[in-house]
Amino acid sequence: DGIDTDQKGNKKARQISGLINEWYLEDLSENIRAVFDNKRRDGKFIGSFAPYGYQKDPADKNRLVVDPEAAAVVREIFHKYRCGAGVHRIARDLNACGVPGPQGYRQQKNGAGAGVNGWTHTAVSRVLRNEIYTGVLAQGKKKKISYKSKRLGDNPCNQRIESKKEGLKIIGKQSYQTDQKQIGERKRSKEVSQIQRFS
């Protein structure tokens, strides 16, 4: 603002100017968040990258469409899990078949050569837990804790925005719910085994 910081008399002016700038940034952050929320309510996708199994519509970057090649892998993951395979085994099987993981597949699709990033049990778990494969686009799960920070925190469930997209369905809702129940049961069984081993 052209204020001479060496002059004592300018201290109050600097403080007032700093406060005004702070208000401006706060208002700007709230306005941007409101625009994003409106897009989410309209069912528009605002993420930087499409979730694995989908791609952004070339004609509309806020619209997702099913990626047939990756969607087939998603169906295989759910099928294997339903048949009793664990996430570690599924990851090993996919890597053994040379199937690139989500990051490697994205690199491959963007013309960066063959994807070198394979599957991990964490990546498989993310696929199994993601409700988007049933045609439910849930956004706003995370939010910035402050406009001054890049850190993200969990958004309360009642503040998340969901929209049903029948065209995004890769697996059935009933199958997904059965799988979530199975995930919970396996997790509890594993926790009990660990307690018994260390007791």
Stockholm file with secondary structure:
# STOCKHOLM 1.0

chainA/1-199         DGIDTDQKGNKKARQISGLINEWYLEDLSENIRAVFDNKRRDGKFIGSFAPYGYQKDPADKNRLVVDPEAAAVVREIFHKYRCGAGVHRIARDLNACGVPGPQGYRQQKNGAGAGVNGWTHTAVSRVLRNEIYTGVLAQGKKKKISYKSKRLGDNPCNQRIESKKEGLKIIGKQSYQTDQKQIGERKRSKEVSQIQRFS
#=GR chainA/1-199 SS CCCCTTCGGGHHHHHHHHHHHHHHHHHHHHHHHHHHHHHHHTTCCCCSSCCTTEEEETTEEEEEEECHHHHHHHHHHHHHHHTTCCHHHHHHHHHHTTCCCHHHHHHHHTTSSSCCCCCCHHHHHHHHHCGGGGTEEEECSEEESCTTCCCEEECCGGGCEEEECGGGCCSCHHHHHHHHHHHHHHHHHHHHHHHHHHC
#=GC SS_cons         CCCCTTCGGGHHHHHHHHHHHHHHHHHHHHHHHHHHHHHHHTTCCCCSSCCTTEEEETTEEEEEEECHHHHHHHHHHHHHHHTTCCHHHHHHHHHHTTCCCHHHHHHHHTTSSSCCCCCCHHHHHHHHHCGGGGTEEEECSEEESCTTCCCEEECCGGGCEEEECGGGCCSCHHHHHHHHHHHHHHHHHHHHHHHHHHC
//
